[in-house]
Amino acid sequence: MEDISLSRKERERIFRKKEIMDAAIRVFAEKGFNSCTLEEIAGTAEFGKGTLYNYFQGKEEIYRAIINDVIVNQEKIIKEADNSSKTFIEFVELCTSELFNYCVKNKNAFLIFVREVARLDRDYRNVNYEELFQSLSVIRKIFVKRVEVGIKAREIRNFNPEKVMLLYKHLVFPHLHHILFCSPAEINVEDEINFILSVLFDGIKSK
């Protein structure tokens, strides 16, 4: 939805920046940061290279904007789940559902984010890692706090909250990466969400 408080010129600028970022996401996802050029991004966006400089200083700034956008959306999902849920179980169900749907809808941006967090593009040092992990720590703190509340309410067993958070992260994101980029099968998002929640809450041991 457009922000009507913005002028037409400001709205057009936001729209153009999004077009450039969408094009850059496709190029970065296909080639990685180091192997692509600003010219390729401009060509994919169907803009002249000079036009891109009206919105970004270079491909480094575009890349940072993409990473930041993924983090902002993850933080928004976690905060909304925190505000909308009464129990830890509800919180995790909301987080998982919204994270899966966001990552499926924005799969290439998610791929770029995963590469960056894993530092697979090791020659690239333009992301401020201190700032990156500071943003991610906000998400971690919310999740850990909800684990602590869930333990006190006896919803879940008394495990180390940090370890529960790490288990969740390493269960959800690698699985998302696999089904989006490694599995030839068509994705049923609802089935994948239910699978993760079932493994997390019920385990794999036969009752």
LUMRO-887718 format. One record per residue (C-alpha): residue number from 1; residue in three letters; x, z, y. Coordinates in nm, 3 decimals. Layout:
BEGIN
REC NUM ALA X Z Y;
...
***
This chain:
BEGIN
REC 1 MET 0.000 0.000 0.000;
REC 2 GLU 0.134 -0.095 0.342;
REC 3 ASP 0.205 0.177 0.598;
REC 4 ILE -0.018 0.075 0.890;
REC 5 SER 0.177 0.310 1.119;
REC 6 LEU 0.469 0.064 1.102;
REC 7 SER 0.490 -0.239 1.326;
REC 8 ARG 0.454 -0.585 1.178;
REC 9 LYS 0.827 -0.643 1.228;
REC 10 GLU 0.912 -0.321 1.043;
REC 11 ARG 0.678 -0.408 0.755;
REC 12 GLU 0.833 -0.754 0.728;
REC 13 ARG 1.182 -0.601 0.722;
REC 14 ILE 1.083 -0.367 0.437;
REC 15 PHE 0.930 -0.660 0.248;
REC 16 ARG 1.245 -0.875 0.289;
REC 17 LYS 1.470 -0.589 0.176;
REC 18 LYS 1.256 -0.547 -0.134;
REC 19 GLU 1.281 -0.920 -0.209;
REC 20 ILE 1.660 -0.898 -0.185;
REC 21 MET 1.674 -0.586 -0.403;
REC 22 ASP 1.446 -0.744 -0.665;
REC 23 ALA 1.675 -1.048 -0.681;
REC 24 ALA 1.985 -0.829 -0.697;
REC 25 ILE 1.835 -0.627 -0.982;
REC 26 ARG 1.801 -0.944 -1.190;
REC 27 VAL 2.159 -1.050 -1.114;
REC 28 PHE 2.317 -0.705 -1.165;
REC 29 ALA 2.126 -0.654 -1.491;
REC 30 GLU 2.244 -0.989 -1.627;
REC 31 LYS 2.606 -0.988 -1.508;
REC 32 GLY 2.696 -0.633 -1.408;
REC 33 PHE 2.824 -0.533 -1.066;
REC 34 ASN 3.178 -0.664 -1.093;
REC 35 SER 3.093 -1.010 -1.226;
REC 36 CYS 2.833 -1.115 -0.970;
REC 37 THR 2.867 -1.231 -0.611;
REC 38 LEU 2.663 -1.192 -0.296;
REC 39 GLU 2.612 -1.569 -0.304;
REC 40 GLU 2.441 -1.539 -0.643;
REC 41 ILE 2.213 -1.265 -0.513;
REC 42 ALA 2.128 -1.475 -0.207;
REC 43 GLY 2.055 -1.778 -0.426;
REC 44 THR 1.828 -1.578 -0.656;
REC 45 ALA 1.645 -1.436 -0.353;
REC 46 GLU 1.626 -1.789 -0.205;
REC 47 PHE 1.790 -1.671 0.116;
REC 48 GLY 2.106 -1.782 0.288;
REC 49 LYS 2.401 -1.548 0.242;
REC 50 GLY 2.401 -1.480 0.615;
REC 51 THR 2.040 -1.362 0.598;
REC 52 LEU 2.137 -1.089 0.351;
REC 53 TYR 2.374 -0.942 0.608;
REC 54 ASN 2.076 -0.883 0.836;
REC 55 TYR 1.954 -0.627 0.581;
REC 56 PHE 2.259 -0.504 0.388;
REC 57 GLN 2.631 -0.481 0.463;
REC 58 GLY 2.720 -0.628 0.124;
REC 59 LYS 2.648 -0.613 -0.248;
REC 60 GLU 2.778 -0.254 -0.261;
REC 61 GLU 2.502 -0.135 -0.029;
REC 62 ILE 2.239 -0.328 -0.225;
REC 63 TYR 2.366 -0.170 -0.547;
REC 64 ARG 2.352 0.180 -0.400;
REC 65 ALA 1.998 0.117 -0.276;
REC 66 ILE 1.888 0.017 -0.628;
REC 67 ILE 2.041 0.327 -0.789;
REC 68 ASN 1.891 0.549 -0.521;
REC 69 ASP 1.547 0.392 -0.566;
REC 70 VAL 1.548 0.469 -0.940;
REC 71 ILE 1.650 0.831 -0.875;
REC 72 VAL 1.386 0.873 -0.602;
REC 73 ASN 1.118 0.747 -0.839;
REC 74 GLN 1.234 0.974 -1.122;
REC 75 GLU 1.233 1.271 -0.888;
REC 76 LYS 0.885 1.177 -0.767;
REC 77 ILE 0.757 1.159 -1.127;
REC 78 ILE 0.902 1.500 -1.215;
REC 79 LYS 0.771 1.666 -0.898;
REC 80 GLU 0.422 1.521 -0.942;
REC 81 ALA 0.416 1.633 -1.306;
REC 82 ASP 0.530 1.978 -1.197;
REC 83 ASN 0.252 2.001 -0.938;
REC 84 SER -0.018 1.855 -1.164;
REC 85 SER 0.040 2.055 -1.483;
REC 86 LYS -0.047 2.412 -1.575;
REC 87 THR 0.148 2.443 -1.898;
REC 88 PHE 0.491 2.331 -2.015;
REC 89 ILE 0.331 2.104 -2.275;
REC 90 GLU 0.122 1.931 -2.008;
REC 91 PHE 0.431 1.899 -1.787;
REC 92 VAL 0.633 1.727 -2.060;
REC 93 GLU 0.343 1.501 -2.157;
REC 94 LEU 0.303 1.387 -1.795;
REC 95 CYS 0.678 1.341 -1.743;
REC 96 THR 0.716 1.140 -2.062;
REC 97 SER 0.417 0.917 -1.998;
REC 98 GLU 0.511 0.839 -1.638;
REC 99 LEU 0.883 0.793 -1.712;
REC 100 PHE 0.809 0.552 -1.995;
REC 101 ASN 0.566 0.349 -1.788;
REC 102 TYR 0.803 0.337 -1.489;
REC 103 CYS 1.104 0.231 -1.698;
REC 104 VAL 0.908 -0.034 -1.888;
REC 105 LYS 0.776 -0.176 -1.561;
REC 106 ASN 1.123 -0.161 -1.398;
REC 107 LYS 1.338 -0.226 -1.704;
REC 108 ASN 1.625 -0.405 -1.528;
REC 109 ALA 1.658 -0.137 -1.260;
REC 110 PHE 1.654 0.122 -1.539;
REC 111 LEU 1.933 -0.068 -1.718;
REC 112 ILE 2.149 -0.069 -1.403;
REC 113 PHE 2.088 0.304 -1.358;
REC 114 VAL 2.184 0.381 -1.720;
REC 115 ARG 2.506 0.181 -1.683;
REC 116 GLU 2.593 0.363 -1.364;
REC 117 VAL 2.526 0.711 -1.499;
REC 118 ALA 2.736 0.624 -1.805;
REC 119 ARG 2.996 0.474 -1.566;
REC 120 LEU 3.023 0.161 -1.774;
REC 121 ASP 3.122 -0.040 -1.465;
REC 122 ARG 3.434 0.174 -1.438;
REC 123 ASP 3.608 -0.037 -1.175;
REC 124 TYR 3.323 0.023 -0.933;
REC 125 ARG 3.364 0.326 -0.709;
REC 126 ASN 3.122 0.261 -0.424;
REC 127 VAL 2.852 0.495 -0.553;
REC 128 ASN 2.895 0.846 -0.419;
REC 129 TYR 2.890 1.032 -0.750;
REC 130 GLU 2.862 1.372 -0.585;
REC 131 GLU 2.548 1.255 -0.406;
REC 132 LEU 2.419 1.087 -0.723;
REC 133 PHE 2.449 1.396 -0.940;
REC 134 GLN 2.320 1.620 -0.661;
REC 135 SER 2.000 1.416 -0.664;
REC 136 LEU 1.979 1.437 -1.043;
REC 137 SER 2.032 1.815 -1.025;
REC 138 VAL 1.698 1.849 -0.843;
REC 139 ILE 1.528 1.698 -1.147;
REC 140 ARG 1.728 1.922 -1.380;
REC 141 LYS 1.634 2.240 -1.191;
REC 142 ILE 1.261 2.161 -1.201;
REC 143 PHE 1.272 2.090 -1.574;
REC 144 VAL 1.477 2.401 -1.657;
REC 145 LYS 1.241 2.618 -1.452;
REC 146 ARG 0.942 2.483 -1.644;
REC 147 VAL 1.119 2.556 -1.974;
REC 148 GLU 1.179 2.914 -1.862;
REC 149 VAL 0.812 2.955 -1.769;
REC 150 GLY 0.709 2.800 -2.101;
REC 151 ILE 0.926 3.049 -2.290;
REC 152 LYS 0.781 3.345 -2.099;
REC 153 ALA 0.429 3.219 -2.171;
REC 154 ARG 0.526 3.187 -2.540;
REC 155 GLU 0.435 2.819 -2.542;
REC 156 ILE 0.774 2.734 -2.687;
REC 157 ARG 1.046 2.917 -2.876;
REC 158 ASN 1.318 3.108 -2.694;
REC 159 PHE 1.589 2.844 -2.674;
REC 160 ASN 1.849 2.798 -2.401;
REC 161 PRO 1.656 2.617 -2.121;
REC 162 GLU 1.956 2.400 -2.028;
REC 163 LYS 1.987 2.283 -2.388;
REC 164 VAL 1.615 2.206 -2.406;
REC 165 MET 1.648 1.996 -2.090;
REC 166 LEU 1.950 1.811 -2.234;
REC 167 LEU 1.769 1.754 -2.563;
REC 168 TYR 1.475 1.603 -2.378;
REC 169 LYS 1.699 1.380 -2.165;
REC 170 HIS 1.898 1.255 -2.463;
REC 171 LEU 1.583 1.200 -2.666;
REC 172 VAL 1.392 1.005 -2.402;
REC 173 PHE 1.645 0.786 -2.220;
REC 174 PRO 1.847 0.650 -2.516;
REC 175 HIS 1.521 0.576 -2.696;
REC 176 LEU 1.389 0.395 -2.390;
REC 177 HIS 1.711 0.194 -2.369;
REC 178 HIS 1.686 0.101 -2.737;
REC 179 ILE 1.324 -0.016 -2.734;
REC 180 LEU 1.370 -0.209 -2.408;
REC 181 PHE 1.701 -0.383 -2.482;
REC 182 CYS 1.789 -0.353 -2.851;
REC 183 SER 1.464 -0.377 -3.043;
REC 184 PRO 1.313 -0.721 -3.115;
REC 185 ALA 0.970 -0.571 -3.177;
REC 186 GLU 0.696 -0.583 -2.915;
REC 187 ILE 0.663 -0.250 -2.737;
REC 188 ASN 0.350 -0.040 -2.763;
REC 189 VAL 0.416 0.208 -2.484;
REC 190 GLU 0.150 0.456 -2.595;
REC 191 ASP 0.289 0.465 -2.950;
REC 192 GLU 0.643 0.524 -2.820;
REC 193 ILE 0.527 0.807 -2.593;
REC 194 ASN 0.340 0.971 -2.880;
REC 195 PHE 0.644 0.932 -3.106;
REC 196 ILE 0.873 1.112 -2.860;
REC 197 LEU 0.622 1.391 -2.799;
REC 198 SER 0.559 1.435 -3.171;
REC 199 VAL 0.930 1.460 -3.253;
REC 200 LEU 0.988 1.698 -2.963;
REC 201 PHE 0.698 1.934 -3.032;
REC 202 ASP 0.644 1.898 -3.408;
REC 203 GLY 0.987 1.792 -3.538;
REC 204 ILE 1.041 1.557 -3.831;
REC 205 LYS 1.022 1.809 -4.113;
REC 206 SER 0.714 1.775 -4.332;
REC 207 LYS 0.480 2.071 -4.297;
***
